[in-house]
């Protein structure tokens, strides 16, 4: 038992238990993960990920580490824009990586794409190994977010860039209220219908509400050592892109 506690959605749990609980969620939903993303967001997650690529501006020769990269959405987009780049997808849930490797793009890009099982808080890579680090809808599931950001800083080369895509907070209370009604009433029900798993999607909705707002999270990125930290709201703040540089 750990003396330190954290949150798992709206539950309070021992830190030592959270990673296993998150692993269980994504193991259960892996086979329906991409379908559920399309249904939950009406496909808008694709626009957000393209916006991420626009700001990241992939270049040939770069090495990207995509953490919590699961089924490869970010990796495939990066390599589409930079065909001579290399991407390592790192995820703690092997079943998510298996789903990614099943995708047609994975076979076509096999020479430039690696799949590694690993923990965002203790990455299995040497210091100064990558030019870019991305994490998309994954950092809110990490037990200790500052540890994950410190690891991102460690594995990036000087001049490297961090980019985080994550659900965030709407600045207008009435809009946040309406979004909450949709999230709590529709998404778990969709999870039950499509993935036969209400509980996992209830957790995912709750985890969004526990994630820091845009300015607070930007402060955590600065605390990890990153400079030129900026963020951009997407869809009025339903999601946000955060950028920082290791200078």
C-alpha positions in Angstrom: 0.0 0.0 0.0 1.2 3.5 -0.9 1.0 6.3 1.6 0.4 8.6 -1.4 -3.0 8.9 -3.0 -4.3 10.2 -6.3 -7.5 10.2 -8.3 -9.0 7.6 -10.6 -11.8 9.6 -12.1 -13.8 10.8 -9.1 -12.4 8.0 -6.9 -9.4 8.4 -4.5 -7.0 5.5 -4.9 -3.5 4.6 -3.8 -0.9 5.9 -6.3 0.5 2.3 -6.6 -2.9 1.1 -7.8 -3.7 3.7 -10.4 -1.5 2.5 -13.3 -3.0 -1.0 -13.1 -6.5 0.5 -13.1 -5.8 2.7 -16.1 -4.2 -0.3 -17.8 -7.4 -2.3 -17.2 -9.5 0.5 -18.8 -7.5 0.6 -22.0 -7.1 -3.2 -22.2 -10.9 -3.5 -22.1 -11.6 -0.8 -24.7 -8.7 -1.3 -27.1 -10.6 -3.1 -29.8 -13.3 -0.4 -30.0 -11.1 2.6 -29.1 -10.9 4.2 -32.5 -14.6 3.6 -33.3 -15.5 5.2 -29.9 -13.3 8.2 -30.5 -15.2 8.9 -33.8 -18.6 8.5 -32.1 -17.8 10.5 -28.9 -16.5 13.5 -30.8 -18.5 13.2 -34.0 -15.2 12.8 -35.8 -13.9 16.1 -34.5 -10.9 14.4 -32.8 -9.5 14.0 -36.3 -9.6 17.8 -36.9 -7.9 18.3 -33.5 -5.1 15.9 -34.4 -4.6 17.5 -37.8 -4.4 20.9 -36.0 -1.7 19.3 -33.8 0.3 18.3 -36.9 -0.1 21.8 -38.4 1.5 23.4 -35.3 4.1 20.7 -34.9 5.2 20.9 -38.5 6.9 17.5 -39.0 10.1 17.5 -40.9 12.0 14.7 -42.6 14.8 13.3 -40.5 13.1 14.1 -37.2 12.7 11.4 -34.6 9.3 11.5 -32.8 8.4 9.8 -29.6 4.6 9.5 -29.3 3.7 8.5 -25.7 0.4 6.9 -25.0 0.3 6.5 -28.7 -1.8 3.4 -28.6 -3.3 2.7 -32.0 -1.0 5.0 -34.0 -3.2 8.0 -34.9 -0.5 10.6 -34.3 2.4 8.4 -35.6 0.6 7.9 -38.9 -0.2 11.5 -39.3 3.4 12.5 -38.5 4.9 10.1 -41.1 2.4 11.2 -43.7 3.7 14.7 -43.5 7.4 13.7 -43.0 7.9 10.5 -45.0 11.6 10.3 -44.0 11.1 10.8 -40.3 11.0 8.0 -37.7 8.4 7.5 -35.0 8.5 5.4 -31.8 5.0 4.7 -30.4 5.2 4.0 -26.6 2.2 2.9 -24.6 1.9 1.0 -21.3 -1.0 -1.1 -22.7 0.2 -3.8 -25.0 -3.3 -4.5 -26.4 -3.5 -0.9 -27.6 -0.2 -1.3 -29.5 -1.5 -4.6 -31.0 -4.5 -2.8 -32.4 -2.2 -0.1 -33.9 0.0 -2.8 -35.5 -3.1 -4.3 -37.1 -3.8 -1.1 -39.1 -2.9 -1.1 -42.8 -0.7 2.0 -42.4 1.5 0.2 -39.9 2.6 -2.5 -42.4 3.4 0.1 -45.0 5.4 2.3 -42.6 7.1 -0.6 -40.7 10.6 0.5 -41.6 10.1 3.9 -39.9 7.9 2.9 -37.1 8.6 1.2 -33.7 6.1 0.0 -31.1 7.4 -0.1 -27.5 5.6 -1.0 -24.2 6.6 1.6 -21.6 5.6 3.9 -18.8 5.4 7.6 -19.4 6.8 8.2 -15.9 9.9 6.0 -16.5 10.5 5.9 -20.3 12.8 3.1 -21.5 14.9 5.5 -23.6 18.3 7.3 -23.2 18.6 11.0 -22.5 18.5 13.3 -25.5 17.1 10.7 -27.9 14.2 12.4 -29.7 13.5 15.7 -31.6 9.8 15.7 -30.8 7.6 14.3 -28.0 3.8 14.1 -28.4 1.1 12.7 -26.1 -2.5 12.9 -27.2 -5.4 12.3 -24.8 -3.0 10.4 -22.5 -1.4 12.6 -20.0 -4.5 13.0 -17.8 -4.3 9.2 -17.2 -0.7 9.4 -15.8 -0.4 8.9 -12.1 2.1 11.7 -11.6 1.9 14.2 -14.4 5.0 16.2 -13.3 7.0 12.9 -13.5 5.8 12.3 -17.1 6.7 15.9 -18.1 10.2 15.5 -16.5 10.7 12.3 -18.5 9.6 14.2 -21.7 12.2 16.8 -21.0 14.9 14.2 -20.3 14.5 12.2 -23.5 14.2 15.3 -25.8 17.4 16.6 -27.4 18.3 20.3 -26.8 16.1 22.2 -29.3 13.4 19.5 -29.0 9.7 20.2 -28.7 6.9 18.8 -26.5 3.3 18.9 -27.7 0.4 17.7 -25.7 -3.2 17.4 -27.0 -5.7 16.9 -24.1 -9.2 17.6 -23.2 -9.5 20.9 -21.3 -11.9 23.4 -19.8 -14.4 25.7 -21.6 -14.0 29.3 -20.4 -17.8 30.0 -20.4 -19.6 28.4 -17.5 -22.9 27.8 -19.4 -21.0 26.1 -22.2 -19.2 23.9 -19.7 -22.5 23.0 -18.1 -23.9 21.9 -21.5 -20.8 19.9 -22.3 -20.9 18.2 -19.0 -24.5 17.2 -19.5 -23.5 15.6 -22.8 -20.4 13.9 -21.5 -22.0 12.3 -18.4 -25.2 11.3 -20.0 -24.2 10.3 -23.6 -20.6 9.0 -23.5 -21.0 6.2 -20.9 -24.2 5.1 -22.6 -22.3 5.0 -25.9 -19.6 3.0 -24.2 -22.1 0.4 -23.1 -23.7 0.1 -26.5 -20.5 0.0 -28.7 -17.9 -1.5 -26.4 -20.1 -3.2 -23.8 -18.3 -1.2 -21.1 -20.0 1.7 -19.4 -17.6 1.9 -16.4 -14.5 2.6 -18.5 -16.1 5.5 -20.3 -17.5 6.8 -17.1 -13.9 6.9 -15.8 -12.7 8.7 -19.0 -15.4 11.4 -18.6 -14.5 11.9 -14.9 -10.8 12.0 -15.7 -11.3 14.9 -18.0 -13.0 16.9 -15.2 -10.0 16.2 -12.9 -7.4 17.4 -15.4 -5.9 20.9 -14.7 -7.2 23.9 -16.7 -5.1 25.4 -19.5 -3.1 27.9 -17.4 -2.4 25.4 -14.6 -1.2 22.8 -17.0 1.0 25.3 -18.8 2.6 26.1 -15.4 3.4 22.4 -14.9 5.1 22.3 -18.3 7.2 25.3 -17.3 8.1 23.7 -14.0 9.5 20.7 -15.9 12.0 23.0 -17.6 10.3 23.8 -20.9 10.5 27.3 -22.3 8.3 29.2 -24.8 5.3 27.5 -23.4 2.1 28.2 -25.2 -1.4 26.7 -25.6 -4.2 27.0 -28.2 -7.8 26.2 -27.4 -9.6 23.8 -29.8 -13.4 23.9 -30.2 -13.6 26.7 -27.7 -11.6 24.8 -25.1 -13.1 21.4 -25.2 -9.6 20.4 -26.0 -6.3 22.3 -26.0 -2.9 22.0 -27.6 0.1 22.8 -25.3 3.6 23.4 -26.8 7.0 23.8 -25.0 10.6 23.7 -26.1 13.8 22.2 -24.5 16.2 25.1 -25.1 
